[in-house]
């Protein structure tokens, strides 16, 4: 899968849940978000929360709270 088709990844129990820009979903069993972060280019993905890794080009706005 091309990297630009990945919207975000999230931790879901013992798997990583991958969501594409078209809304398709894929569960990666026995994967960790940290492991996926190591595999994906740091200039394309941002670990914005302990449970989410987002595609930088998908971020429209960052609102501090």
PECOR-V505121 format. One record per helix or strand of 2 or more residues. SS is the DSSP state (h for helix, s for strand). FROM is the first residue (numbers start at 0). TO is the last residue. If there is no record, write none. Layout:
SS:FROM:TO + SS:FROM:TO
This chain:
h:2:4 + s:5:11 + s:14:19 + s:24:28 + h:32:38 + s:44:48 + s:51:54 + h:55:57
